[in-house]
Amino acid sequence: MLSMYSNSRNKLWHNTYTNQRGKTLEEFIITSDILLINEVSGIPVFKTIRGRSWIDLTLCNNILAQNTRRWTCREEESCSDHKLILFANETGTSGCNAINHVGTQYQIKLEDGGEFEDKLVSNLLS
């Protein structure tokens, strides 16, 4: 499961338009056989006085997608201009376990994008 601040816009993840970064990320998602599990919501995942958008994504493989339920963007304050995204992962018949994972976050500079993409692809395919 990968949750990311993509800083890209694409109608695929419910933005009003698609920009070049969104096209590039869409191609990566499709060619890497990754699934986007964001659900349609009237609540933007990012909101400031300058605008709002749906730029935070939750991605996973087919196996995890089959067990992921109730993806939602919450409206309450989050100490950020990004909203809280919650989802549950159901495993077998044992019920539903909410996932609240604070994992590694990457902050990359534009010139480091190629190295980050190589590491991302390597980790997703392994």
MMTF fields as JSON, N, C-alpha, C and O atoms, coordinates in Angstrom:
{
  "mmtfVersion": "1.0.0",
  "mmtfProducer": "UNKNOWN",
  "numBonds": 503,
  "numAtoms": 504,
  "numGroups": 126,
  "numChains": 1,
  "numModels": 1,
  "chainsPerModel": [1],
  "groupsPerChain": [126],
  "chainIdList": ["A"],
  "bondAtomList": [4, 2, 8, 6, 12, 10, 16, 14, 20, 18, 24, 22, 28, 26, 32, 30, 36, 34, 40, 38, 44, 42, 48, 46, 52, 50, 56, 54, 60, 58, 64, 62, 68, 66, 72, 70, 76, 74, 80, 78, 84, 82, 88, 86, 92, 90, 96, 94, 100, 98, 104, 102, 108, 106, 112, 110, 116, 114, 120, 118, 124, 122, 128, 126, 132, 130, 136, 134, 140, 138, 144, 142, 148, 146, 152, 150, 156, 154, 160, 158, 164, 162, 168, 166, 172, 170, 176, 174, 180, 178, 184, 182, 188, 186, 192, 190, 196, 194, 200, 198, 204, 202, 208, 206, 212, 210, 216, 214, 220, 218, 224, 222, 228, 226, 232, 230, 236, 234, 240, 238, 244, 242, 248, 246, 252, 250, 256, 254, 260, 258, 264, 262, 268, 266, 272, 270, 276, 274, 280, 278, 284, 282, 288, 286, 292, 290, 296, 294, 300, 298, 304, 302, 308, 306, 312, 310, 316, 314, 320, 318, 324, 322, 328, 326, 332, 330, 336, 334, 340, 338, 344, 342, 348, 346, 352, 350, 356, 354, 360, 358, 364, 362, 368, 366, 372, 370, 376, 374, 380, 378, 384, 382, 388, 386, 392, 390, 396, 394, 400, 398, 404, 402, 408, 406, 412, 410, 416, 414, 420, 418, 424, 422, 428, 426, 432, 430, 436, 434, 440, 438, 444, 442, 448, 446, 452, 450, 456, 454, 460, 458, 464, 462, 468, 466, 472, 470, 476, 474, 480, 478, 484, 482, 488, 486, 492, 490, 496, 494, 500, 498],
  "bondOrderList": [1, 1, 1, 1, 1, 1, 1, 1, 1, 1, 1, 1, 1, 1, 1, 1, 1, 1, 1, 1, 1, 1, 1, 1, 1, 1, 1, 1, 1, 1, 1, 1, 1, 1, 1, 1, 1, 1, 1, 1, 1, 1, 1, 1, 1, 1, 1, 1, 1, 1, 1, 1, 1, 1, 1, 1, 1, 1, 1, 1, 1, 1, 1, 1, 1, 1, 1, 1, 1, 1, 1, 1, 1, 1, 1, 1, 1, 1, 1, 1, 1, 1, 1, 1, 1, 1, 1, 1, 1, 1, 1, 1, 1, 1, 1, 1, 1, 1, 1, 1, 1, 1, 1, 1, 1, 1, 1, 1, 1, 1, 1, 1, 1, 1, 1, 1, 1, 1, 1, 1, 1, 1, 1, 1, 1],
  "groupList": [{"groupName": "MET", "atomNameList": ["N", "CA", "C", "O"], "elementList": ["N", "C", "C", "O"], "formalChargeList": [0, 0, 0, 0], "bondAtomList": [1, 0, 2, 1, 3, 2], "bondOrderList": [1, 1, 2], "singleLetterCode": "M", "chemCompType": "L-PEPTIDE LINKING"}, {"groupName": "LEU", "atomNameList": ["N", "CA", "C", "O"], "elementList": ["N", "C", "C", "O"], "formalChargeList": [0, 0, 0, 0], "bondAtomList": [1, 0, 2, 1, 3, 2], "bondOrderList": [1, 1, 2], "singleLetterCode": "L", "chemCompType": "L-PEPTIDE LINKING"}, {"groupName": "SER", "atomNameList": ["N", "CA", "C", "O"], "elementList": ["N", "C", "C", "O"], "formalChargeList": [0, 0, 0, 0], "bondAtomList": [1, 0, 2, 1, 3, 2], "bondOrderList": [1, 1, 2], "singleLetterCode": "S", "chemCompType": "L-PEPTIDE LINKING"}, {"groupName": "TYR", "atomNameList": ["N", "CA", "C", "O"], "elementList": ["N", "C", "C", "O"], "formalChargeList": [0, 0, 0, 0], "bondAtomList": [1, 0, 2, 1, 3, 2], "bondOrderList": [1, 1, 2], "singleLetterCode": "Y", "chemCompType": "L-PEPTIDE LINKING"}, {"groupName": "ASN", "atomNameList": ["N", "CA", "C", "O"], "elementList": ["N", "C", "C", "O"], "formalChargeList": [0, 0, 0, 0], "bondAtomList": [1, 0, 2, 1, 3, 2], "bondOrderList": [1, 1, 2], "singleLetterCode": "N", "chemCompType": "L-PEPTIDE LINKING"}, {"groupName": "ARG", "atomNameList": ["N", "CA", "C", "O"], "elementList": ["N", "C", "C", "O"], "formalChargeList": [0, 0, 0, 0], "bondAtomList": [1, 0, 2, 1, 3, 2], "bondOrderList": [1, 1, 2], "singleLetterCode": "R", "chemCompType": "L-PEPTIDE LINKING"}, {"groupName": "LYS", "atomNameList": ["N", "CA", "C", "O"], "elementList": ["N", "C", "C", "O"], "formalChargeList": [0, 0, 0, 0], "bondAtomList": [1, 0, 2, 1, 3, 2], "bondOrderList": [1, 1, 2], "singleLetterCode": "K", "chemCompType": "L-PEPTIDE LINKING"}, {"groupName": "TRP", "atomNameList": ["N", "CA", "C", "O"], "elementList": ["N", "C", "C", "O"], "formalChargeList": [0, 0, 0, 0], "bondAtomList": [1, 0, 2, 1, 3, 2], "bondOrderList": [1, 1, 2], "singleLetterCode": "W", "chemCompType": "L-PEPTIDE LINKING"}, {"groupName": "HIS", "atomNameList": ["N", "CA", "C", "O"], "elementList": ["N", "C", "C", "O"], "formalChargeList": [0, 0, 0, 0], "bondAtomList": [1, 0, 2, 1, 3, 2], "bondOrderList": [1, 1, 2], "singleLetterCode": "H", "chemCompType": "L-PEPTIDE LINKING"}, {"groupName": "THR", "atomNameList": ["N", "CA", "C", "O"], "elementList": ["N", "C", "C", "O"], "formalChargeList": [0, 0, 0, 0], "bondAtomList": [1, 0, 2, 1, 3, 2], "bondOrderList": [1, 1, 2], "singleLetterCode": "T", "chemCompType": "L-PEPTIDE LINKING"}, {"groupName": "GLN", "atomNameList": ["N", "CA", "C", "O"], "elementList": ["N", "C", "C", "O"], "formalChargeList": [0, 0, 0, 0], "bondAtomList": [1, 0, 2, 1, 3, 2], "bondOrderList": [1, 1, 2], "singleLetterCode": "Q", "chemCompType": "L-PEPTIDE LINKING"}, {"groupName": "GLY", "atomNameList": ["N", "CA", "C", "O"], "elementList": ["N", "C", "C", "O"], "formalChargeList": [0, 0, 0, 0], "bondAtomList": [1, 0, 2, 1, 3, 2], "bondOrderList": [1, 1, 2], "singleLetterCode": "G", "chemCompType": "PEPTIDE LINKING"}, {"groupName": "GLU", "atomNameList": ["N", "CA", "C", "O"], "elementList": ["N", "C", "C", "O"], "formalChargeList": [0, 0, 0, 0], "bondAtomList": [1, 0, 2, 1, 3, 2], "bondOrderList": [1, 1, 2], "singleLetterCode": "E", "chemCompType": "L-PEPTIDE LINKING"}, {"groupName": "PHE", "atomNameList": ["N", "CA", "C", "O"], "elementList": ["N", "C", "C", "O"], "formalChargeList": [0, 0, 0, 0], "bondAtomList": [1, 0, 2, 1, 3, 2], "bondOrderList": [1, 1, 2], "singleLetterCode": "F", "chemCompType": "L-PEPTIDE LINKING"}, {"groupName": "ILE", "atomNameList": ["N", "CA", "C", "O"], "elementList": ["N", "C", "C", "O"], "formalChargeList": [0, 0, 0, 0], "bondAtomList": [1, 0, 2, 1, 3, 2], "bondOrderList": [1, 1, 2], "singleLetterCode": "I", "chemCompType": "L-PEPTIDE LINKING"}, {"groupName": "ASP", "atomNameList": ["N", "CA", "C", "O"], "elementList": ["N", "C", "C", "O"], "formalChargeList": [0, 0, 0, 0], "bondAtomList": [1, 0, 2, 1, 3, 2], "bondOrderList": [1, 1, 2], "singleLetterCode": "D", "chemCompType": "L-PEPTIDE LINKING"}, {"groupName": "VAL", "atomNameList": ["N", "CA", "C", "O"], "elementList": ["N", "C", "C", "O"], "formalChargeList": [0, 0, 0, 0], "bondAtomList": [1, 0, 2, 1, 3, 2], "bondOrderList": [1, 1, 2], "singleLetterCode": "V", "chemCompType": "L-PEPTIDE LINKING"}, {"groupName": "PRO", "atomNameList": ["N", "CA", "C", "O"], "elementList": ["N", "C", "C", "O"], "formalChargeList": [0, 0, 0, 0], "bondAtomList": [1, 0, 2, 1, 3, 2], "bondOrderList": [1, 1, 2], "singleLetterCode": "P", "chemCompType": "L-PEPTIDE LINKING"}, {"groupName": "CYS", "atomNameList": ["N", "CA", "C", "O"], "elementList": ["N", "C", "C", "O"], "formalChargeList": [0, 0, 0, 0], "bondAtomList": [1, 0, 2, 1, 3, 2], "bondOrderList": [1, 1, 2], "singleLetterCode": "C", "chemCompType": "L-PEPTIDE LINKING"}, {"groupName": "ALA", "atomNameList": ["N", "CA", "C", "O"], "elementList": ["N", "C", "C", "O"], "formalChargeList": [0, 0, 0, 0], "bondAtomList": [1, 0, 2, 1, 3, 2], "bondOrderList": [1, 1, 2], "singleLetterCode": "A", "chemCompType": "L-PEPTIDE LINKING"}],
  "groupTypeList": [0, 1, 2, 0, 3, 2, 4, 2, 5, 4, 6, 1, 7, 8, 4, 9, 3, 9, 4, 10, 5, 11, 6, 9, 1, 12, 12, 13, 14, 14, 9, 2, 15, 14, 1, 1, 14, 4, 12, 16, 2, 11, 14, 17, 16, 13, 6, 9, 14, 5, 11, 5, 2, 7, 14, 15, 1, 9, 1, 18, 4, 4, 14, 1, 19, 10, 4, 9, 5, 5, 7, 9, 18, 5, 12, 12, 12, 2, 18, 2, 15, 8, 6, 1, 14, 1, 13, 19, 4, 12, 9, 11, 9, 2, 11, 18, 4, 19, 14, 4, 8, 16, 11, 9, 10, 3, 10, 14, 6, 1, 12, 15, 11, 11, 12, 13, 12, 15, 6, 1, 16, 2, 4, 1, 1, 2],
  "groupIdList": [1, 2, 3, 4, 5, 6, 7, 8, 9, 10, 11, 12, 13, 14, 15, 16, 17, 18, 19, 20, 21, 22, 23, 24, 25, 26, 27, 28, 29, 30, 31, 32, 33, 34, 35, 36, 37, 38, 39, 40, 41, 42, 43, 44, 45, 46, 47, 48, 49, 50, 51, 52, 53, 54, 55, 56, 57, 58, 59, 60, 61, 62, 63, 64, 65, 66, 67, 68, 69, 70, 71, 72, 73, 74, 75, 76, 77, 78, 79, 80, 81, 82, 83, 84, 85, 86, 87, 88, 89, 90, 91, 92, 93, 94, 95, 96, 97, 98, 99, 100, 101, 102, 103, 104, 105, 106, 107, 108, 109, 110, 111, 112, 113, 114, 115, 116, 117, 118, 119, 120, 121, 122, 123, 124, 125, 126],
  "secStructList": [7, 3, 3, 3, 3, 7, 7, 7, 7, 7, 4, 4, 4, 6, 7, 1, 1, 7, 7, 2, 2, 2, 2, 2, 2, 2, 2, 2, 2, 2, 2, 6, 6, 7, 3, 3, 7, 7, 7, 7, 7, 1, 1, 7, 1, 3, 3, 3, 6, 6, 3, 3, 3, 7, 7, 3, 3, 3, 3, 3, 7, 2, 2, 2, 2, 2, 2, 3, 3, 3, 3, 3, 3, 7, 7, 1, 7, 7, 1, 1, 1, 5, 7, 7, 3, 3, 3, 3, 3, 3, 7, 6, 6, 1, 7, 3, 3, 3, 7, 7, 7, 7, 7, 7, 7, 7, 7, 7, 7, 4, 4, 4, 2, 2, 2, 2, 2, 2, 2, 2, 2, 2, 2, 2, 2, 7],
  "xCoordList": [0.857, 0.0, 0.903, 1.85, 0.618, 1.398, 0.448, -0.437, 0.631, -0.137, 0.836, 1.936, 0.425, 1.375, 0.718, -0.44, 1.485, 1.138, 1.75, 2.956, 0.932, 1.456, 1.765, 2.558, 1.148, 1.297, 1.037, 1.683, 0.084, -0.305, -1.824, -2.5, -2.328, -3.779, -4.136, -3.463, -5.223, -5.683, -7.15, -7.559, -7.931, -9.349, -9.531, -10.56, -8.528, -8.582, -8.749, -9.454, -8.109, -8.274, -9.113, -8.878, -10.097, -11.216, -10.892, -11.646, -9.79, -9.534, -10.375, -10.932, -10.461, -11.269, -10.537, -11.167, -9.223, -8.444, -7.196, -6.883, -6.493, -5.264, -4.095, -4.147, -3.025, -1.819, -0.744, -0.967, 0.414, 1.459, 1.948, 2.175, 2.114, 2.53, 1.499, 1.85, 0.218, -0.85, -0.813, -1.051, -0.516, -0.396, 0.759, 0.631, 1.895, 3.071, 2.797, 3.141, 2.183, 1.879, 0.838, 0.935, -0.145, -1.144, -0.471, -0.791, 0.448, 1.177, 1.955, 1.97, 2.603, 3.352, 2.426, 2.75, 1.288, 0.335, -0.14, -0.178, -0.499, -1.015, 0.058, -0.193, 1.243, 2.297, 2.88, 3.482, 2.712, 3.248, 2.216, 2.503, 1.023, -0.045, -0.388, -0.584, -0.453, -0.82, -2.251, -2.666, -2.989, -4.37, -4.506, -3.89, -5.308, -5.643, -6.927, -7.924, -6.918, -8.12, -8.86, -9.811, -8.435, -9.194, -10.625, -10.866, -11.563, -12.963, -13.463, -12.918, -14.493, -15.065, -15.567, -16.293, -15.165, -15.581, -15.699, -14.877, -16.685, -16.803, -15.824, -15.719, -15.11, -14.156, -12.779, -12.253, -12.189, -10.848, -9.814, -9.939, -8.8, -7.759, -6.774, -6.01, -6.795, -5.913, -6.74, -7.467, -6.629, -7.437, -6.72, -6.301, -6.59, -6.048, -6.939, -7.918, -6.601, -7.385, -7.177, -7.985, -6.085, -5.807, -6.487, -6.537, -7.001, -7.66, -7.768, -7.405, -8.278, -8.446, -8.188, -8.317, -7.819, -7.554, -7.587, -7.729, -7.452, -7.447, -6.093, -6.017, -5.033, -3.673, -3.013, -1.892, -3.686, -3.149, -3.747, -4.964, -2.885, -3.327, -3.014, -2.054, -3.836, -3.595, -3.528, -4.495, -2.362, -2.108, -1.755, -1.198, -2.076, -1.706, -1.769, -2.165, -1.376, -1.465, -2.855, -3.666, -3.13, -4.45, -4.863, -6.035, -3.943, -4.265, -4.743, -5.766, -4.013, -4.424, -5.719, -6.552, -5.887, -7.098, -8.354, -9.397, -8.271, -9.43, -9.881, -11.047, -8.976, -9.287, -9.447, -9.693, -9.31, -9.379, -10.791, -11.404, -11.295, -12.669, -12.714, -11.793, -13.784, -14.142, -13.057, -12.759, -12.477, -11.551, -12.359, -13.411, -11.871, -12.594, -11.627, -10.556, -12.034, -11.311, -12.132, -13.317, -11.521, -12.234, -12.181, -11.247, -13.177, -13.266, -12.613, -12.315, -12.383, -11.858, -10.419, -9.727, -9.996, -8.663, -7.599, -7.792, -6.469, -5.403, -4.042, -3.021, -4.005, -2.749, -1.949, -0.729, -2.635, -2.024, -3.068, -4.254, -2.636, -3.601, -4.062, -4.836, -3.577, -4.037, -5.004, -4.813, -6.025, -7.027, -6.57, -5.682, -7.185, -6.912, -7.57, -8.728, -6.83, -7.376, -7.365, -6.336, -8.513, -8.646, -9.183, -9.933, -8.796, -9.342, -9.144, -8.377, -9.829, -9.722, -9.269, -9.576, -8.547, -8.105, -8.714, -8.418, -9.563, -10.211, -9.38, -8.979, -9.13, -8.341, -9.176, -9.525, -9.488, -10.258, -11.596, -12.273, -11.982, -13.257, -13.073, -14.018, -11.864, -11.596, -12.094, -11.815, -12.818, -13.358, -12.539, -11.856, -12.612, -11.984, -10.954, -11.236, -9.784, -8.724, -8.373, -7.923, -8.564, -8.207, -6.694, -5.997, -6.205, -4.769, -4.447, -4.984, -3.584, -3.121, -1.606, -0.992, -1.008, 0.419, 1.15, 0.814, 2.133, 3.002, 4.316, 5.163, 4.474, 5.645, 6.651, 6.589, 7.561, 8.594, 7.987, 7.172, 8.37, 7.95, 9.184, 10.266, 9.003, 10.102, 9.799, 8.726, 10.74, 10.641, 11.744, 12.93, 11.338, 12.333, 12.356, 11.36, 13.509, 13.654, 13.461, 13.661, 13.08, 12.811, 13.987, 13.787, 15.208, 16.371, 16.622, 17.362, 16.023, 16.172, 15.047, 15.011, 14.147, 12.964, 13.277, 12.592, 14.295, 14.642, 15.089, 14.681, 15.919, 16.403, 15.245, 15.155, 14.355, 13.195, 12.313, 11.874, 12.056, 11.216, 11.843, 11.135, 13.159, 13.846, 13.663, 13.374, 13.832, 13.657, 12.203, 11.936, 11.261, 9.854, 9.485, 8.839, 9.887, 9.591, 10.226, 9.59, 11.472, 12.173, 11.434, 11.252, 11.009, 10.312, 8.918, 8.473, 8.233, 6.88, 6.914, 5.998, 7.957, 8.036, 8.678, 8.644, 9.267, 9.908, 8.969, 9.356],
  "yCoordList": [-1.161, 0.0, 1.225, 1.305, 2.154, 3.371, 4.557, 4.674, 5.424, 6.671, 7.779, 7.835, 8.67, 9.675, 11.021, 11.107, 12.044, 13.402, 13.549, 13.759, 13.441, 13.361, 14.714, 14.799, 15.771, 17.099, 17.054, 17.755, 16.222, 16.122, 16.06, 15.586, 16.544, 16.556, 15.641, 15.613, 14.893, 14.005, 13.699, 13.483, 13.681, 13.359, 11.94, 11.626, 11.077, 9.703, 9.69, 8.834, 10.629, 10.708, 11.91, 12.54, 12.218, 13.098, 14.583, 15.355, 15.009, 16.438, 16.958, 16.179, 18.246, 18.834, 18.86, 19.019, 18.706, 18.664, 17.812, 17.422, 17.529, 16.741, 17.609, 18.243, 17.645, 18.37, 17.372, 16.162, 17.869, 16.984, 15.996, 14.826, 16.448, 15.531, 14.428, 13.274, 14.792, 13.811, 12.788, 11.604, 13.231, 12.306, 11.341, 10.14, 11.88, 11.042, 10.007, 8.837, 10.427, 9.499, 8.47, 7.299, 8.886, 7.949, 6.861, 5.682, 7.241, 6.259, 5.293, 4.088, 5.825, 4.968, 3.98, 2.798, 4.453, 3.581, 2.466, 1.301, 2.822, 1.826, 0.822, -0.383, 1.294, 0.38, -0.459, -1.501, -0.025, -0.782, -1.725, -2.405, -1.773, -2.644, -2.35, -3.257, -1.064, -0.596, -0.07, 0.454, -0.206, 0.255, 1.472, 1.546, 2.407, 3.591, 3.28, 2.902, 3.435, 3.087, 4.307, 4.156, 5.519, 6.703, 6.564, 6.119, 6.942, 6.912, 8.337, 9.285, 8.474, 9.788, 10.382, 9.741, 11.607, 12.298, 13.779, 14.319, 14.419, 15.857, 16.617, 17.84, 15.903, 16.52, 16.513, 15.44, 17.669, 17.689, 17.212, 17.493, 16.496, 16.014, 17.117, 16.988, 18.196, 19.335, 20.6, 20.762, 21.503, 22.716, 23.857, 23.731, 24.972, 26.203, 27.351, 27.137, 28.557, 29.709, 29.96, 30.64, 29.408, 29.598, 28.56, 28.737, 27.505, 26.503, 25.163, 25.005, 24.202, 22.848, 21.862, 22.197, 20.632, 19.618, 18.231, 18.072, 17.253, 15.848, 15.275, 14.533, 15.622, 15.278, 14.227, 13.806, 13.794, 12.731, 11.41, 11.279, 10.44, 9.182, 8.007, 8.034, 6.98, 5.712, 4.655, 4.432, 4.003, 3.035, 1.681, 1.612, 0.611, -0.718, -1.721, -1.386, -2.946, -4.007, -4.625, -4.274, -5.536, -6.141, -6.92, -6.894, -7.598, -8.409, -7.509, -7.791, -6.442, -5.53, -4.8, -4.552, -4.458, -3.739, -4.562, -4.003, -5.875, -6.738, -6.719, -6.987, -6.406, -6.427, -5.044, -4.929, -3.998, -2.644, -2.1, -2.174, -1.562, -1.065, 0.309, 0.706, 1.004, 2.249, 3.334, 3.987, 3.52, 4.637, 5.923, 6.079, 6.821, 8.069, 9.202, 8.993, 10.379, 11.595, 12.307, 12.569, 12.619, 13.211, 14.728, 15.298, 15.379, 16.837, 17.533, 18.724, 16.83, 17.515, 17.989, 17.521, 18.913, 19.49, 18.419, 17.467, 18.591, 17.591, 18.209, 17.54, 19.468, 20.189, 20.334, 20.495, 20.277, 20.385, 20.924, 20.974, 21.325, 21.701, 20.483, 20.609, 19.3, 18.038, 17.393, 17.48, 16.757, 16.106, 14.694, 14.124, 14.149, 12.778, 11.811, 11.989, 10.795, 9.745, 8.461, 8.063, 7.827, 6.583, 5.48, 5.747, 4.245, 3.092, 1.88, 1.921, 0.822, -0.407, -1.532, -1.541, -2.469, -3.641, -4.859, -5.164, -5.557, -6.754, -7.969, -8.14, -8.801, -10.001, -11.224, -11.452, -11.998, -13.221, -12.96, -11.985, -13.823, -13.675, -13.123, -13.097, -12.683, -12.229, -10.819, -10.255, -10.241, -8.911, -7.853, -8.118, -6.679, -5.529, -4.909, -4.659, -4.668, -4.045, -2.709, -2.675, -1.637, -0.324, -0.199, -0.633, 0.391, 0.586, 2.036, 2.95, 2.234, 3.571, 3.498, 3.339, 3.614, 3.397, 4.713, 5.5, 4.951, 6.095, 5.534, 5.09, 5.558, 4.956, 6.001, 7.167, 5.554, 6.42, 7.435, 7.084, 8.667, 9.716, 10.2, 10.319, 10.477, 10.966, 12.384, 12.659, 13.272, 14.614, 14.724, 14.656, 14.896, 14.909, 16.26, 16.982, 16.579, 17.766, 17.318, 16.147, 18.233, 17.906, 17.177, 16.228, 17.612, 16.976, 15.563, 14.804, 15.193, 13.854, 12.919, 11.762, 13.393, 12.621, 11.285, 10.303, 11.213, 9.954, 8.887, 7.73, 9.271, 8.327, 7.825, 6.632, 8.741, 8.347, 7.371, 6.356, 7.677, 6.798, 5.416, 4.412, 5.345, 4.052, 3.243, 2.048, 3.899, 3.212, 2.781, 1.685, 3.656, 3.34, 2.12, 1.198, 2.113, 0.975, -0.296, -1.35, -0.2, -1.364, -1.932, -3.145, -1.058, -1.513, -2.059, -3.021, -1.452, -1.923, -3.271, -4.078, -3.519, -4.772, -5.905, -7.056, -5.594, -6.663, -7.274, -8.187],
  "zCoordList": [0.0, 0.0, 0.0, 0.783, -0.856, -0.971, -0.939, -1.786, 0.027, 0.073, -0.25, 0.299, -1.151, -1.595, -1.868, -2.276, -1.633, -2.039, -3.425, -3.553, -4.451, -5.816, -6.437, -7.374, -5.926, -6.514, -8.02, -8.798, -8.409, -9.812, -9.894, -8.981, -10.996, -11.186, -12.355, -13.385, -12.153, -13.212, -12.968, -11.827, -14.014, -13.887, -13.362, -12.764, -13.585, -13.075, -11.564, -11.03, -10.865, -9.403, -9.01, -7.979, -9.845, -9.524, -9.489, -8.895, -10.108, -10.271, -11.428, -12.201, -11.538, -12.604, -13.94, -14.986, -13.918, -15.156, -14.941, -13.816, -16.03, -15.985, -16.412, -17.466, -15.597, -15.99, -16.436, -16.391, -16.864, -17.391, -16.331, -16.641, -15.091, -14.027, -13.837, -13.593, -13.95, -13.833, -14.951, -14.714, -16.175, -17.312, -17.094, -17.331, -16.635, -16.395, -15.312, -15.473, -14.211, -13.125, -13.567, -13.198, -14.345, -14.859, -15.7, -15.551, -16.572, -17.385, -16.501, -16.752, -15.462, -14.531, -13.826, -13.712, -13.359, -12.66, -13.579, -13.182, -14.801, -15.747, -16.142, -16.132, -16.489, -16.954, -15.824, -16.081, -14.582, -13.44, -12.839, -11.854, -13.415, -12.928, -11.469, -10.66, -11.16, -9.825, -9.902, -10.935, -8.832, -8.793, -7.889, -6.825, -8.322, -7.544, -6.794, -7.408, -5.463, -4.704, -4.158, -3.391, -4.544, -4.147, -4.636, -5.758, -3.802, -4.186, -4.389, -3.824, -5.191, -5.457, -4.152, -3.392, -3.914, -2.699, -3.026, -3.767, -2.497, -2.674, -1.806, -1.904, -0.96, -0.046, -0.705, -0.999, -0.942, -1.529, -0.515, 0.677, -0.978, -0.065, 0.298, 1.254, -0.468, -0.224, -0.37, -1.349, 0.611, 0.552, 1.266, 2.417, 0.553, 1.122, 0.663, -0.053, 1.072, 0.63, -0.865, -1.497, -1.439, -2.86, -3.743, -4.961, -3.178, -4.004, -3.311, -2.146, -4.065, -3.537, -4.664, -5.841, -4.283, -5.292, -4.662, -3.45, -5.516, -5.12, -5.56, -6.539, -4.833, -5.249, -4.367, -4.651, -3.303, -2.452, -2.925, -3.054, -3.179, -3.773, -2.865, -2.095, -2.968, -2.297, -3.391, -4.12, -3.494, -4.549, -3.948, -2.852, -4.656, -4.176, -5.317, -6.433, -5.026, -6.026, -5.985, -5.129, -6.898, -7.034, -5.785, -5.409, -5.149, -3.96, -2.814, -2.189, -2.543, -1.477, -1.831, -0.959, -3.101, -3.511, -3.253, -2.912, -3.409, -3.184, -1.732, -1.443, -0.819, 0.604, 1.222, 2.422, 0.419, 0.945, 0.82, -0.245, 1.9, 1.953, 2.617, 3.331, 2.368, 3.054, 2.979, 3.979, 1.803, 1.621, 1.769, 1.149, 2.579, 2.784, 3.113, 3.683, 2.743, 3.079, 4.145, 3.941, 5.267, 6.396, 6.329, 5.765, 6.902, 6.856, 8.046, 7.96, 9.15, 10.325, 10.104, 9.201, 10.937, 10.842, 11.044, 11.8, 10.351, 10.443, 10.733, 10.577, 11.148, 11.378, 10.087, 10.12, 8.962, 7.654, 6.688, 7.015, 5.51, 4.494, 3.694, 2.746, 4.089, 3.521, 4.508, 5.721, 3.994, 4.836, 5.216, 4.581, 6.248, 6.667, 5.692, 5.314, 5.291, 4.45, 5.265, 5.811, 5.338, 6.101, 5.199, 4.26, 5.486, 4.794, 5.685, 6.648, 5.362, 6.153, 5.246, 4.053, 5.805, 5.066, 5.72, 6.876, 4.988, 5.504, 5.138, 3.987, 6.12, 5.884, 6.221, 7.379, 5.211, 5.419, 6.074, 5.746, 6.997, 7.694, 9.097, 9.886, 9.412, 10.778, 11.038, 12.096, 10.103, 10.33, 9.639, 8.65, 10.159, 9.52, 10.454, 11.626, 9.936, 10.717, 10.082, 8.937, 10.782, 10.245, 10.208, 11.125, 9.15, 8.987, 9.296, 8.67, 10.249, 10.575, 10.59, 11.645, 9.414, 9.263, 9.08, 8.195, 9.903, 9.725, 9.21, 9.985, 7.904, 7.277, 6.828, 7.217, 6.011, 5.479, 4.534, 3.681, 4.676, 3.759, 3.019, 3.593, 1.742, 0.931, 0.481, -0.055, 0.697, 0.152, -0.883, -0.56, -2.127, -3.187, -3.877, -3.913, -4.417, -5.248, -6.685, -7.007, -7.54, -8.931, -9.574, -10.331, -9.279, -9.895, -9.368, -9.994, -8.233, -7.674, -8.122, -7.705, -8.949, -9.332, -9.966, -9.682, -10.821, -11.486, -10.505, -10.609, -9.562, -8.55, -7.692, -7.399, -7.287, -6.497, -7.283, -6.742, -8.553, -9.374, -9.501, -9.426, -9.691, -9.788, -8.507, -8.562, -7.345, -6.063, -5.862, -5.369, -6.249, -6.116, -6.949, -6.452, -8.192, -9.078, -8.534, -8.511, -8.099, -7.555, -6.336, -6.23, -5.423, -4.219, -4.53, -3.903, -5.491, -5.826, -6.53, -6.374, -7.298, -8.05, -7.265, -7.702, -6.106, -5.333, -4.326, -3.596]
}
